[in-house]
Amino acid sequence: MASTVSFSVDTPRGPRTVSVAYERSGSGEPLLLLHGIGHHRQAWDPVIPILAVEREVIAVDLPGFGASPALPDGVPYDLATVAPVLIGFCEAIGVDRPHVAGNSLGGLLALELGRTKAVRSVTALSPAGFWTERERVYAFGTLRAMRLAAESMPLPLIERLSRTAAGRTALTSTIYARPGRRSPAAAASETLALRGATGFHQTLAVGRNVLFTDDIPGLPVTIAWGGRDRLLLRRQGVRAKQTLPGARLVRLPGCGHVPMNDDPALVARVILDTSR
């Protein structure tokens, strides 16, 4: 069952109150799960039952996504703000230096938390921030097209499409290699999450100048990339390895940009291996 916690965090505009929705399950060392842009915490549902056997799993809706309210007016959705928000969130729920796994935007945030040593280990699945300018323009254009399509579809059409494998392919094939595996309810809810994400455009706006350029020595780090990622192309994983020479680079065969649904067992194993 989802919970919401509110806490104060220092921002470039001074202290502000932020609220974050999250779900907590399992037992063991804490593991924080971060989703990508336009998505929500339910992206992790396929792997949570596996992870929760060994870890206390905390899946969050990033500010401005899913059930989490937008950041206060004027507060930017950049790394310098959102990473401290996540640290403040962990403090608010009594968690000290969790392991962290993130996908896409969440992967970039996970790496930033690792850079500041706020976490014990980092698993980044197709993380943002290792693109060329041309690759970034392509990815951002694709994301904007996905958002526009979600906004243009009435709810009855979304629900109708979600009931068939072909319809789920139309809704989600950009991010999943095996969209037919997504449940009808999940495909519909994540389309609505994309449509209603209040932080979507602000996150894209600050992302224009984002590149991750720092190594993370002294911390277990895994970079994993789907072999069928159509949004952030897998050659970006090679750049990530060059930036983070101590990291483990793992290929996820048959997986798309959001691999948790395409191969839950493989993704869970990669995360658990890193956090061990």
Rosetta silent file (secondary structure, phi, psi, omega in degrees, C-alpha in Angstrom):
SEQUENCE: MASTVSFSVDTPRGPRTVSVAYERSGSGEPLLLLHGIGHHRQAWDPVIPILAVEREVIAVDLPGFGASPALPDGVPYDLATVAPVLIGFCEAIGVDRPHVAGNSLGGLLALELGRTKAVRSVTALSPAGFWTERERVYAFGTLRAMRLAAESMPLPLIERLSRTAAGRTALTSTIYARPGRRSPAAAASETLALRGATGFHQTLAVGRNVLFTDDIPGLPVTIAWGGRDRLLLRRQGVRAKQTLPGARLVRLPGCGHVPMNDDPALVARVILDTSR
SCORE:     score description
SCORE:     0.000 S_00000001
   1 L     0.000  137.078 -175.993    0.000    0.000    0.000 S_00000001
   2 L   -74.395  145.838  173.825    1.332    3.433   -0.956 S_00000001
   3 E  -126.194  163.994  175.509    2.353    6.000    1.646 S_00000001
   4 E  -132.288  136.023  177.660    3.317    9.669    1.379 S_00000001
   5 E  -124.824  139.356  176.729    5.889   11.506    3.470 S_00000001
   6 E  -114.663  142.255 -176.158    6.466   15.275    3.604 S_00000001
   7 E  -157.402  164.263  179.122    9.742   16.830    4.697 S_00000001
   8 E   -96.664  140.599  178.491   11.795   19.988    4.354 S_00000001
   9 E  -139.814  143.297  176.269   14.744   20.164    1.979 S_00000001
  10 E   -75.406  130.531  178.666   17.169   22.938    1.115 S_00000001
  11 E  -125.682  170.701  176.529   16.757   24.121   -2.480 S_00000001
  12 L   -57.570  -17.728  178.901   18.368   26.928   -4.512 S_00000001
  13 L  -105.499   18.273  178.893   15.374   29.022   -3.380 S_00000001
  14 E    97.854  179.960 -179.468   15.735   28.154    0.283 S_00000001
  15 E   -61.432  136.145  177.534   14.053   25.500    2.440 S_00000001
  16 E  -138.323  152.199  175.756   10.919   24.010    0.872 S_00000001
  17 E   -91.064  128.342 -178.924    8.486   21.279    1.863 S_00000001
  18 E  -123.208  144.532  176.340    8.412   18.340   -0.541 S_00000001
  19 E  -119.393  138.719 -178.385    6.119   15.297   -0.538 S_00000001
  20 E  -132.023  129.830  174.689    7.054   11.905   -1.981 S_00000001
  21 E   -90.806  143.741 -177.160    4.808    8.875   -2.502 S_00000001
  22 E  -157.916  164.560  172.322    6.364    5.462   -2.023 S_00000001
  23 E  -127.990  145.514 -174.858    5.777    1.787   -1.292 S_00000001
  24 E  -131.062  132.120 -179.786    7.812   -0.332    1.094 S_00000001
  25 E  -154.528  164.596  176.225    8.035   -4.129    1.215 S_00000001
  26 E    80.354 -173.763  179.595   10.336   -6.997    2.107 S_00000001
  27 L  -148.401  157.371 -176.623   13.120   -7.177    4.651 S_00000001
  28 L   122.266 -164.511  177.255   16.894   -6.899    4.683 S_00000001
  29 E   -62.876  143.228 -175.387   19.231   -4.089    3.717 S_00000001
  30 E   -71.019  142.510  178.452   17.283   -1.158    2.185 S_00000001
  31 E  -132.560  117.661 -179.281   17.093   -0.833   -1.594 S_00000001
  32 E   -93.803  130.883 -178.729   15.763    2.364   -3.176 S_00000001
  33 E  -114.455  128.134 -175.702   14.156    2.034   -6.642 S_00000001
  34 E  -122.488  127.346 -177.364   13.940    5.038   -8.995 S_00000001
  35 L   -88.206  178.331 -179.968   11.889    5.110  -12.205 S_00000001
  36 L   -93.395  178.492 -178.242   12.410    7.016  -15.454 S_00000001
  37 L   -63.579  136.326  178.643   10.884   10.199  -16.837 S_00000001
  38 L    76.350   -0.540 -178.712    7.132   10.039  -17.394 S_00000001
  39 L  -104.918 -167.219  178.232    6.873    6.745  -15.531 S_00000001
  40 L  -148.791  175.697 -172.254    5.930    5.838  -11.973 S_00000001
  41 H   -61.374  -24.287 -178.609    7.024    3.467   -9.218 S_00000001
  42 H   -66.042  -10.580  173.678    4.873    0.664  -10.633 S_00000001
  43 H   -57.459  -26.112 -176.989    7.487    0.229  -13.367 S_00000001
  44 H   -90.150   -3.610 -175.271    9.310   -1.886  -10.771 S_00000001
  45 L   -52.794  -39.544 -177.948    6.362   -4.156   -9.924 S_00000001
  46 L   -63.092  -27.086 -175.769    7.649   -7.142  -11.966 S_00000001
  47 L  -102.697  -16.127 -174.924   10.919   -7.342   -9.976 S_00000001
  48 H   -58.850  -43.609  179.945    9.823   -6.239   -6.495 S_00000001
  49 H   -59.897  -31.897  178.595    8.617   -9.707   -5.346 S_00000001
  50 H   -74.355  -45.783 -178.353   12.046  -11.154   -6.234 S_00000001
  51 H   -65.027  -36.401 -173.484   14.014   -8.316   -4.653 S_00000001
  52 L   -68.988  -12.558  175.483   11.888   -8.260   -1.500 S_00000001
  53 L   -66.914  -33.155 -176.645   13.052  -11.759   -0.550 S_00000001
  54 L  -116.034  -12.086 -173.503   16.497  -10.330    0.267 S_00000001
  55 E  -134.502  151.153  165.521   15.998   -6.560    0.552 S_00000001
  56 E   -82.026  110.744 -170.782   13.690   -4.015    2.115 S_00000001
  57 E   -96.481  129.339  179.573   12.469   -2.496   -1.136 S_00000001
  58 E  -124.490  103.880  179.998   11.429    1.160   -1.288 S_00000001
  59 E   -99.616  125.269 -174.660    9.936    2.169   -4.632 S_00000001
  60 E  -113.774  152.398  163.494    9.314    5.902   -4.982 S_00000001
  61 L   -91.990  118.070  178.189    7.414    8.207   -7.292 S_00000001
  62 L   -60.819  152.374  178.984    9.868   10.969   -8.151 S_00000001
  63 L   -54.269  129.792 -179.637    8.581   14.515   -7.490 S_00000001
  64 L    85.679    8.100  179.757    6.187   15.519  -10.265 S_00000001
  65 L  -136.997  153.594 -179.188    5.587   11.917  -11.364 S_00000001
  66 L    56.837 -132.573 -177.917    3.138    9.205  -10.373 S_00000001
  67 L   -90.911    1.332  179.463    1.409   10.026   -7.110 S_00000001
  68 L   -84.508  132.904  177.767    4.079   12.491   -5.915 S_00000001
  69 L   -62.436  162.281  175.446    3.158   16.186   -6.118 S_00000001
  70 L   -64.297  158.945  171.098    5.204   18.561   -8.218 S_00000001
  71 L   -63.777  155.396  177.687    8.153   20.363   -6.699 S_00000001
  72 L   -56.326  152.300 -178.504    7.285   23.791   -5.267 S_00000001
  73 L   -53.437  134.352  176.750    6.988   26.601   -7.806 S_00000001
  74 L    85.312   -7.485  179.366   10.326   27.842   -9.037 S_00000001
  75 L   -89.768  123.455 -173.765   12.310   24.840   -7.764 S_00000001
  76 L   -75.101  153.786  178.713   14.197   23.212  -10.677 S_00000001
  77 L   -94.003   44.635 -176.726   14.028   19.517  -11.551 S_00000001
  78 L  -101.032  173.210 -178.365   17.809   19.230  -11.876 S_00000001
  79 H   -60.252  -38.070 -176.789   20.309   16.867  -10.256 S_00000001
  80 H   -65.257  -19.200  178.680   21.375   19.500   -7.745 S_00000001
  81 H  -102.638  -49.551 -171.997   17.808   19.618   -6.405 S_00000001
  82 H   -70.205  -36.775  177.635   16.302   16.158   -6.910 S_00000001
  83 H   -60.844  -47.077  175.081   19.259   14.195   -5.504 S_00000001
  84 H   -62.833  -30.584  175.137   19.090   16.078   -2.163 S_00000001
  85 H   -61.585  -42.296 -179.964   15.318   15.540   -2.188 S_00000001
  86 H   -68.027  -36.634  175.271   15.925   11.791   -2.358 S_00000001
  87 H   -64.155  -43.271  177.532   18.476   11.997    0.460 S_00000001
  88 H   -64.034  -36.552  176.544   15.954   13.966    2.516 S_00000001
  89 H   -61.254  -47.136  179.996   13.295   11.383    1.715 S_00000001
  90 H   -60.465  -41.885  177.792   15.505    8.566    3.006 S_00000001
  91 H   -62.706  -39.375 -176.859   16.178   10.514    6.204 S_00000001
  92 H   -66.013  -29.704 -179.506   12.449   11.185    6.627 S_00000001
  93 L  -101.784    8.626  173.953   11.588    7.470    6.517 S_00000001
  94 L    78.871   30.703  179.872   14.544    6.444    8.681 S_00000001
  95 L  -111.633  129.755 -178.892   16.770    4.862    6.032 S_00000001
  96 L  -111.848  120.153  175.834   20.535    5.409    6.089 S_00000001
  97 L    46.135   70.894  176.711   22.573    4.908    2.899 S_00000001
  98 L   -73.869  165.454  159.168   20.408    2.419    0.996 S_00000001
  99 E   -69.707  157.251  179.449   21.457    0.510   -2.059 S_00000001
 100 E  -139.992  139.798  172.508   19.918    2.171   -5.105 S_00000001
 101 E  -131.075  135.122 -178.594   18.768    0.992   -8.507 S_00000001
 102 E  -140.878  153.714  179.482   17.417    3.349  -11.147 S_00000001
 103 E  -119.997  129.736  175.289   16.223    3.231  -14.732 S_00000001
 104 L    62.447 -117.626  173.312   16.797    6.000  -17.301 S_00000001
 105 H   -54.796  -41.874  177.929   16.340    9.285  -15.395 S_00000001
 106 H   -62.267  -32.758  176.413   16.314    7.164  -12.249 S_00000001
 107 H   -66.897  -41.185  175.736   19.622    5.632  -13.314 S_00000001
 108 H   -61.934  -44.318  178.047   21.178    9.072  -13.657 S_00000001
 109 H   -63.401  -38.733  177.919   19.872   10.020  -10.217 S_00000001
 110 H   -61.273  -42.541  178.367   21.223    6.758   -8.797 S_00000001
 111 H   -64.916  -38.582  177.635   24.677    7.576  -10.168 S_00000001
 112 H   -64.982  -40.094  176.421   24.499   11.075   -8.685 S_00000001
 113 H   -63.986  -36.564  175.793   23.622    9.585   -5.287 S_00000001
 114 H   -66.896  -38.875 -179.766   26.602    7.267   -5.706 S_00000001
 115 H   -60.048  -36.243 -179.683   28.883   10.162   -6.617 S_00000001
 116 L   -89.613    3.464  179.223   28.052   11.866   -3.319 S_00000001
 117 L    61.152   31.798  177.997   28.414    8.539   -1.430 S_00000001
 118 L   -85.220   -4.236 -177.459   24.840    8.799   -0.172 S_00000001
 119 L  -133.240  168.229 -177.311   24.221    5.122   -1.042 S_00000001
 120 L   -89.763  -32.546  178.661   25.938    1.751   -0.547 S_00000001
 121 L  -155.830  161.873 -177.260   25.832    0.533   -4.157 S_00000001
 122 E  -132.631  128.463  167.678   24.447    1.672   -7.511 S_00000001
 123 E  -120.467  117.525 -177.100   22.723   -0.255  -10.280 S_00000001
 124 E  -114.735  116.330 -179.258   21.882    1.984  -13.247 S_00000001
 125 E   -98.582  113.284 -177.168   19.679    0.508  -15.989 S_00000001
 126 L    45.624   57.279 -176.389   20.060    2.434  -19.267 S_00000001
 127 L   -69.503  145.978  172.106   20.926    5.626  -17.370 S_00000001
 128 L   -70.417  161.612  171.436   20.520    9.043  -18.952 S_00000001
 129 L   101.794    7.261  178.687   23.516   11.327  -19.341 S_00000001
 130 L  -122.304   26.823 -175.202   25.875    9.375  -21.613 S_00000001
 131 L   -92.924  160.477  161.839   24.501   10.565  -24.938 S_00000001
 132 L   -83.089  169.387  179.337   25.899   12.596  -27.791 S_00000001
 133 H   -61.762  -40.558  179.153   23.936   15.716  -28.643 S_00000001
 134 H   -63.873  -41.363  179.087   22.322   13.974  -31.610 S_00000001
 135 H   -66.339  -36.735  178.240   21.329   11.010  -29.446 S_00000001
 136 H   -65.865  -44.464  179.409   19.880   13.326  -26.813 S_00000001
 137 H   -60.297  -42.079  177.665   17.810   15.223  -29.376 S_00000001
 138 H   -61.470  -48.032 -177.831   16.492   11.922  -30.718 S_00000001
 139 H   -63.612  -44.996 -178.728   15.600   10.623  -27.232 S_00000001
 140 H   -66.373  -38.635  177.097   13.933   13.870  -26.135 S_00000001
 141 H   -63.521  -39.282  177.893   11.973   14.092  -29.394 S_00000001
 142 H   -65.253  -42.508  179.232   10.757   10.520  -28.906 S_00000001
 143 H   -63.814  -41.225  178.262    9.710   11.249  -25.330 S_00000001
 144 H   -64.469  -38.597  177.875    7.815   14.356  -26.387 S_00000001
 145 H   -64.678  -39.469  176.975    6.028   12.365  -29.097 S_00000001
 146 H   -63.451  -42.148  179.320    5.062    9.729  -26.529 S_00000001
 147 H   -64.351  -44.696  179.695    3.710   12.410  -24.201 S_00000001
 148 H   -61.737  -41.684  178.400    1.736   14.064  -27.003 S_00000001
 149 H   -63.374  -42.284  179.170    0.238   10.721  -28.025 S_00000001
 150 H   -64.269  -38.647  179.627   -0.771    9.970  -24.430 S_00000001
 151 H   -69.132  -29.614 -174.030   -2.357   13.411  -24.078 S_00000001
 152 H   -83.307  -15.644 -176.291   -4.285   13.048  -27.332 S_00000001
 153 L   -91.735  126.501  174.255   -5.925    9.710  -26.509 S_00000001
 154 L   -68.138  156.088 -177.730   -9.195    9.702  -24.559 S_00000001
 155 H   -55.013  -44.047  179.429   -9.367    7.324  -21.617 S_00000001
 156 H   -58.848  -35.166  178.538  -11.764    4.845  -23.327 S_00000001
 157 H   -68.842  -42.855  177.857   -9.286    4.456  -26.203 S_00000001
 158 H   -58.893  -45.325 -179.254   -6.364    3.875  -23.810 S_00000001
 159 H   -65.214  -39.006  179.650   -8.359    1.232  -21.970 S_00000001
 160 H   -66.423  -43.709  179.232   -9.435   -0.442  -25.211 S_00000001
 161 H   -64.027  -37.412 -175.919   -5.887   -0.572  -26.563 S_00000001
 162 H   -67.093  -16.240 -175.558   -4.548   -1.949  -23.298 S_00000001
 163 L   -79.839  -12.837 -178.699   -6.809   -5.040  -23.541 S_00000001
 164 L  -122.967  154.409  178.264   -4.952   -6.565  -26.503 S_00000001
 165 H   -61.927  -39.075  178.681   -1.309   -7.449  -27.124 S_00000001
 166 H   -64.934  -39.706  179.064   -1.365   -5.366  -30.313 S_00000001
 167 H   -67.854  -39.941  177.716   -2.795   -2.411  -28.436 S_00000001
 168 H   -66.435  -31.735  174.465   -0.211   -2.677  -25.654 S_00000001
 169 H   -63.914  -43.411  178.421    2.452   -2.749  -28.356 S_00000001
 170 H   -62.282  -36.165 -176.697    1.069    0.494  -29.760 S_00000001
 171 H   -78.408  -36.434 -164.633    1.089    2.075  -26.304 S_00000001
 172 H  -132.224    6.277 -173.504    4.432    0.904  -24.936 S_00000001
 173 L   -67.735  -16.719  177.101    6.705   -0.641  -27.590 S_00000001
 174 L   -65.702  -32.293 -175.878    9.071    2.340  -27.466 S_00000001
 175 L  -108.551  -18.652  178.930   10.203    1.375  -23.982 S_00000001
 176 L  -113.526  138.929  172.431    9.526   -2.383  -23.846 S_00000001
 177 L   -79.526  -25.140 -178.828   10.991   -5.063  -26.086 S_00000001
 178 L  -126.939   66.838 -174.109    8.153   -7.393  -25.063 S_00000001
 179 H   -63.545  -25.407  179.637    5.165   -5.067  -24.593 S_00000001
 180 H   -64.251  -18.664  178.709    2.674   -7.918  -24.823 S_00000001
 181 H   -76.943  -18.813 -179.571    3.907   -9.116  -21.429 S_00000001
 182 L   -71.406  138.255 -179.383    2.679   -5.943  -19.731 S_00000001
 183 L   -70.465  154.433  177.318   -0.705   -6.411  -18.099 S_00000001
 184 H   -54.941  -44.013 -178.768   -3.660   -4.419  -19.474 S_00000001
 185 H   -63.923  -40.828 -178.715   -4.007   -2.498  -16.205 S_00000001
 186 H   -67.398  -42.434 -179.753   -0.298   -1.664  -16.106 S_00000001
 187 H   -62.612  -40.983  178.870   -0.192   -0.507  -19.733 S_00000001
 188 H   -68.062  -44.113 -174.831   -3.177    1.775  -19.189 S_00000001
 189 H   -68.495  -35.512 -179.927   -1.947    3.190  -15.879 S_00000001
 190 H   -75.742  -27.072  172.931    1.534    4.022  -17.153 S_00000001
 191 H   -66.175  -41.497  176.897    0.073    5.756  -20.208 S_00000001
 192 H   -67.864  -34.657  177.140   -2.009    7.868  -17.837 S_00000001
 193 H   -63.855  -40.364  177.058    1.073    8.458  -15.658 S_00000001
 194 H   -63.871  -43.600 -178.957    2.926    9.802  -18.686 S_00000001
 195 H   -64.329  -35.597 -173.735    0.002   12.033  -19.583 S_00000001
 196 H   -98.983    5.635 -175.619   -0.348   13.430  -16.071 S_00000001
 197 L   -69.242  108.939 -176.564    3.325   13.856  -15.114 S_00000001
 198 L   -71.633  -21.512 -178.966    3.569   17.448  -13.893 S_00000001
 199 L   -93.977    5.423 -171.903    7.372   17.335  -13.851 S_00000001
 200 H   -61.299  -58.096 -173.571    7.781   16.050  -17.413 S_00000001
 201 H   -68.453  -36.908  178.517    8.543   19.230  -19.339 S_00000001
 202 H   -65.641  -37.250  178.587   10.640   20.815  -16.586 S_00000001
 203 H   -66.195  -43.977  176.923   12.761   17.663  -16.356 S_00000001
 204 H   -62.047  -39.633 -176.875   13.351   17.616  -20.109 S_00000001
 205 H   -61.458  -44.440 -179.271   14.206   21.318  -20.062 S_00000001
 206 H   -77.482  -18.052 -178.732   17.008   20.945  -17.511 S_00000001
 207 H   -75.004   -9.836 -178.241   18.178   17.730  -19.168 S_00000001
 208 L   -59.549  -32.118 -174.826   19.440   19.537  -22.251 S_00000001
 209 L  -109.159   16.919 -174.659   22.791   20.219  -20.614 S_00000001
 210 L   -90.859  125.837  167.599   23.153   17.039  -18.572 S_00000001
 211 L  -139.022  136.808  176.852   26.169   14.772  -18.999 S_00000001
 212 L   -93.670  118.386 -170.525   27.479   12.456  -16.307 S_00000001
 213 L  -123.936    0.938 -174.917   31.260   12.868  -16.301 S_00000001
 214 L  -103.851  142.926  170.998   32.507   11.731  -12.867 S_00000001
 215 L   -76.086  162.811  177.965   33.860    8.369  -11.788 S_00000001
 216 L  -127.714   76.957 -178.468   32.500    6.760   -8.602 S_00000001
 217 L   -72.812  152.704  173.433   35.490    5.082   -6.944 S_00000001
 218 L    77.308   14.891 -178.110   35.149    2.932   -3.849 S_00000001
 219 L  -140.191  136.806  175.545   31.526    1.931   -4.463 S_00000001
 220 L   -66.386  122.652 -178.579   30.016   -1.119   -6.225 S_00000001
 221 E  -132.288  130.855  172.787   28.504    0.195   -9.478 S_00000001
 222 E  -122.619  131.421  170.556   26.799   -1.731  -12.264 S_00000001
 223 E  -106.816  123.549 -179.582   25.696   -0.231  -15.573 S_00000001
 224 E  -123.779  137.076 -176.158   23.205   -2.473  -17.380 S_00000001
 225 E  -132.339  132.034  176.832   21.833   -1.868  -20.873 S_00000001
 226 E   -68.198  133.586  179.564   19.027   -3.551  -22.758 S_00000001
 227 L   -66.602  -16.230  179.969   20.141   -5.107  -26.026 S_00000001
 228 L  -121.393   32.604  177.438   16.948   -3.818  -27.671 S_00000001
 229 L   -69.818  118.544 -178.223   16.841   -0.357  -26.100 S_00000001
 230 L   -99.740   -4.459 -177.422   15.249    1.917  -28.714 S_00000001
 231 L  -102.920  -56.205  173.427   15.365    5.128  -26.684 S_00000001
 232 L  -110.750  104.542 -169.258   18.902    5.341  -25.279 S_00000001
 233 L   -64.067  147.372 -168.567   20.963    3.269  -27.686 S_00000001
 234 L   -64.490  -19.838  177.215   23.185    0.599  -26.176 S_00000001
 235 H   -63.814  -17.945  175.680   26.433    2.154  -27.418 S_00000001
 236 H   -66.567  -23.266  175.641   25.897    4.698  -24.651 S_00000001
 237 H   -64.697  -34.162  177.414   26.739    1.889  -22.246 S_00000001
 238 H   -65.581  -41.442  177.381   30.270    1.817  -23.657 S_00000001
 239 H   -63.801  -38.903  178.482   30.612    5.536  -22.925 S_00000001
 240 H   -61.288  -42.281  178.800   29.312    4.926  -19.421 S_00000001
 241 H   -65.020  -36.627  177.545   31.991    2.286  -18.867 S_00000001
 242 H   -66.536  -36.845  178.165   34.664    4.684  -20.133 S_00000001
 243 H   -72.276  -35.784 -176.331   33.432    7.329  -17.682 S_00000001
 244 L  -119.152   73.755 -172.325   33.176    4.816  -14.835 S_00000001
 245 L   -61.122  -24.231  179.087   36.096    2.436  -15.434 S_00000001
 246 L   -84.303   -5.258 -177.574   35.547    0.628  -12.140 S_00000001
 247 L   -79.517  155.512  171.901   31.912   -0.156  -12.938 S_00000001
 248 E   -89.866  128.688  177.280   30.620   -3.489  -14.181 S_00000001
 249 E  -103.893  122.662 -175.678   28.961   -3.233  -17.608 S_00000001
 250 E  -122.509  133.696  172.702   26.202   -5.802  -18.165 S_00000001
 251 E   -91.206  143.386  177.999   24.170   -6.469  -21.288 S_00000001
 252 E  -114.671   88.843 -175.851   20.505   -7.403  -20.895 S_00000001
 253 L   -60.152  137.743  176.682   19.689   -9.536  -23.964 S_00000001
 254 L    74.848    8.187 -176.927   16.173   -9.163  -25.328 S_00000001
 255 L  -107.192  147.629  176.091   15.389   -6.186  -23.097 S_00000001
 256 L   -93.927 -157.836 -174.913   14.218   -2.719  -24.047 S_00000001
 257 L   -66.654  -34.198  176.945   14.707    0.627  -22.359 S_00000001
 258 L  -109.892   88.851 -167.204   12.638   -0.377  -19.319 S_00000001
 259 H   -80.039   -9.582 -173.729   13.968   -3.908  -18.774 S_00000001
 260 H   -62.106  -30.288  178.735   12.187   -4.745  -15.531 S_00000001
 261 H   -86.937  -30.732 -176.484    9.147   -6.027  -17.412 S_00000001
 262 H   -71.939  -37.730  179.067   11.050   -7.695  -20.249 S_00000001
 263 L  -150.707   78.331 -175.978   13.166   -9.969  -18.007 S_00000001
 264 H   -58.185  -40.787 -176.744   12.371   -9.527  -14.305 S_00000001
 265 H   -64.752  -42.696  179.881   14.553  -12.415  -13.127 S_00000001
 266 H   -65.317  -46.177 -179.063   17.644  -11.145  -14.959 S_00000001
 267 H   -62.660  -43.992  179.052   17.185   -7.560  -13.773 S_00000001
 268 H   -61.441  -39.948  179.956   16.628   -8.662  -10.182 S_00000001
 269 H   -64.525  -41.002  178.574   19.764  -10.809  -10.300 S_00000001
 270 H   -61.592  -44.864 -178.898   21.864   -7.898  -11.598 S_00000001
 271 H   -65.321  -46.512 -178.128   20.590   -5.621   -8.817 S_00000001
 272 H   -66.650  -38.821  177.338   21.080   -8.195   -6.071 S_00000001
 273 H   -60.120  -40.981  179.085   24.558   -9.131   -7.300 S_00000001
 274 H   -66.909  -42.187 -175.161   25.582   -5.470   -7.136 S_00000001
 275 H   -77.308  -10.867  175.733   24.075   -4.912   -3.699 S_00000001
 276 L   -81.305    0.000    0.000   25.799   -7.971   -2.270 S_00000001
